[in-house]
Each structure stands twice: as C-alpha cells, then as structure tokens.
Amino acid sequence: MRRTVRAALALGVSAVLLATGCTAGPGDRNLSELVADAPVGEKGLLEGKPYDGTHIRLLSCCKTTAQFAALQQRTGEEFTKKTGITVEWANIPYESYLQQIVAETAIGGGTYDLVVWPDAYGASAKIGLQPLNTMLKHSDRSIEEFPPPFQDAARAGDDHTVYGLPFRGFSYNYFYRESEFERRGMEPAETWSEFGKQLDELDGSGGRSALAGQYGRNGGQNLYTWLAMLWSNGGEVLDEDGDPAFTTPAAVEATERYIDLLRDGHSPPASVNWTETDATQSFEQNSSNSVFTWGWQIDDFTDPGKVQPEVADDIGVAPLPGWGGKQAVTYGYTWLMGVLNTSENQGAAWEYLKWLTHPDTERDVALDKSDPDTATSVVVHNENMRDDAVNEANHGLPRLQERALRSARTVPMTIDWPQVQDVLEVAINEMAHGADVPSRLARAADEVQALLDRGRAGGES
C-alpha cells in the first residue's frame, strides 16, 4: 500500500513518543507564568507594549492563500504598530511542512514560536503545545466562540484541554448552477434519495455532467463526501474503543450510495481518479452542474477572473443532503494555531494568537474586499457567521455554514488517523474502480485493525 507523507507524520510522532518515554513534551513552564501583567486594550492586546522589539516566527504553509495573505498584511499594519512585535510567517511547502510539525512539536526544535496545523494533526502535535485553558479564561475568551467540530479539533482528543484556536475553517457544502434549478423548479435536495432523482434530471443538462465527483487518491480527498454520508446514516469510522466500525449495514449503505453517484453515470468516468482540484475545476469550467466542496470555494466560484463568466453569476449553495428521518451531518474542517512550549517568546506568541483569532480581527478581514488577493469569506466565530454585514459581503455563505456546522463532525482525533485515512482512501478508490463494496470495506477494516494493534503494542509506556 502507498504510504503518504501524512502516514509518515504519524509514524514519526509515534517513534518520538516512544523515544521520550511518553513524556508530556519538552516544555515545563505554564504559559500563564510567561505572560506579562498589563492592562488589556482593544482586541485583547496588552497596553504599554510589554513585548516591544520581540520577533516571533510562525510555522505555516500556503502563504498566498487569500486569508493568510490578508492576516499577514494586517499584522504589519495593525498588530506590530500596536505591540511592537514583528511576526515572520514561514511558507514551507505542504509536504515538508507536515514533517516540520513533527520536529517542532514532538522533538522541540525551538525554531518557531507558534504553529499552524490542520485538524487531523492535533493529536500528534499537542505534545509540543501549551494548553490554553487558563489564558483563555484570563483573556475573557472561550473555545465556545466556535462551532462544535472546531471545538473538538482544538481539544485534539482531550476533552479537558484546549491546545489551539481555530482561525480557518469551513463546512463541506453542495454548490450548484442556480439557473438549472430555477429552470426546473427544483430546490436543493434534503435527502440522498431525492438527490439521486435530481441528478437524473441534471445529467447532460446544458451539455454538462450532473456532478463533479472526486474518487481519486490524494491526501484523503475522496473521503469528504463519504464521511458526511456515513455519519448522516448513523455510521462511524471508529467505535468507542477506537476499532474499525465502518462495516455495519448503515456504513455499507452509505458507501454504496456514494459509489453509485459514479456508477450511475452522474459523475464523469474520469472522476474515478479526480482530486478536489479536478472536481472544482470541472465546475468552474462550465463542465458540471454541481460539486461537493468546502465553503471557501465560493470566493473562487464567484470570481469572473478565475471561472467561466457564465459560472460566476450562477452559483447556488446548500447544505449536503441527509437520510430520511435522520439529521444531516457534514464535515467541519479547521486549521488551528497554538503556542509551542519550547518557544523563548511565549508571551509575545500568545499576544499574537489572541489578536489573530479575535472575532473583530476576523470580521475586519471578511468585510475587506478592496484587493482580490486578500478577499476571503472565511470566518470561524459563530457571531461572525451570523453577522448580517459579513453575510452581505460574502454571498450569505457564513450563515448557511453556521447552521450546517451545528451538527457537523470532524475526523477522529487520534494519532493513527493519517494511516487510517490512507487505508480508507485506497479502498474508496478501488471501489470506484469496481471493487465489491461490502468485501472491500471488510478488508479495509482488517487493515485498519492491524495497524491500530501494531500501534498499541508499540506505544505502551
């Protein structure tokens, strides 16, 4: 089986945990002991510039992402001006960036002061992160500012500890050509059964496929729709004991329905190997009537400079369907930021984390459409997702996302998830190529159980 960088990340962290005897990490001072005592001003910043002249470094990737670019710009214009703290954002290629997380969080390289990570890697990264509970309380902040799946990701598998704050996140949604639905008098389907019937009508309409699916192997991207269908049908990936649970009748039914979107001809045959980028480009290039993807894509879908002009003015968005009589569940994906416990500048790092994740900072960014390179619809605070002005500036998507995220889920917060994901994405791709669904799920369950058992046997301390 192919081993991705993500699987290597989990293996690397496991090895480090063994080598360090399952210690709590290289840092031994509480964040509250390292923060200056000063009056609090606007956006939670300390008055009097107690960290004036301090330079901090943030471990991240994807520097040109619109939201990241906007935050970096405002860092210099606002944060540094008010605090005297300068901030350097690293821009490490994604694959190398994941490996660097291991070096900085598990080993303690001391090169960076803060780190950004995607939700699934919190279970691996938390060994090198400062718990934030005390400082959140002192700063009159709460993890409950954010939707439930973002809270789960911030706790990284520990119900009682917050290791990072969400600053980028979105629900998984259904985007469609609005004119096609209006012409046929259709509203977005609420159930998967109704959805299948709508796809029958959309097949070939306007010379486009009904749906741009993504069944290819690329970092687990072919799991997003499957996870939503699985959870909505009452299925689970892992049970309460952490063992495979995706061979139940509900899981098989959800998987069959997901694969049937391709087998029934609703998604182009080529989508058997499509990634997220392939699927969204098919939609952007006027080749498909609908696509499942993340909320942030509305920024691209509505930009005439990035999509076919007839697409940009014809975008509808809705939550994913569910199963009759059951609550629809989508995937709530988030990026988090935390303070490294090996940093020599943890007080200044916390100052930056407070400011960057403050709801007012986020709102300012979401409302600023002066530059296409920094314009973003991404907001993660509940209050901003419900804000009328934020919604008016961002096609109403934040409010739709807030509703969807109330019942959304995130992936299991386990150090083994990257390896589990690897097994599952291969299985999904093989089923898309024709493998029998129940038997292939059973084989995947055996593979996942074997890797989990190996990890448990090697991880005792």
Salt bridges, closest charged atoms under 4 A:
GLU33 OE1 - ARG29 NE 3.81
GLU42 OE1 - LYS82 NZ 2.88
GLU78 OE2 - LYS43 NZ 2.87
GLU78 OE2 - LYS82 NZ 3.76
GLU88 OE1 - HIS55 NE2 3.16
GLU88 OE1 - ARG57 NE 3.26
GLU145 OE2 - ARG141 NE 2.78
GLU145 OE1 - HIS381 NE2 3.23
GLU180 OE1 - ARG183 NH2 2.80
GLU180 OE1 - ARG184 NE 3.68
GLU180 OE2 - ARG208 NH2 2.91
ASP200 OD1 - HIS266 NE2 3.47
GLU201 OE1 - ARG184 NH1 3.66
ASP203 OD2 - HIS266 ND1 2.76
GLU236 OE1 - ARG409 NH2 2.68
ASP243 OD1 - ARG456 NH1 2.81
ASP300 OD1 - LYS306 NZ 3.02
ASP314 OD2 - ARG177 NE 2.90
GLU351 OE1 - LYS354 NZ 3.02
ASP360 OD2 - HIS358 ND1 3.91
GLU362 OE1 - HIS381 ND1 2.85
ASP364 OD2 - LYS43 NZ 2.84
ASP368 OD2 - ARG74 NH2 3.14
ASP387 OD2 - ARG363 NE 3.14
ASP388 OD1 - ARG399 NH2 2.64
GLU402 OE2 - ARG386 NH1 3.26
GLU402 OE1 - ARG406 NH2 2.84
GLU425 OE2 - ARG2 NH2 2.81
GLU430 OE1 - ARG440 NE 2.63
GLU430 OE1 - ARG443 NH2 3.29
GLU447 OE2 - ARG443 NH1 3.42
ASP453 OD1 - ARG456 NH1 3.46
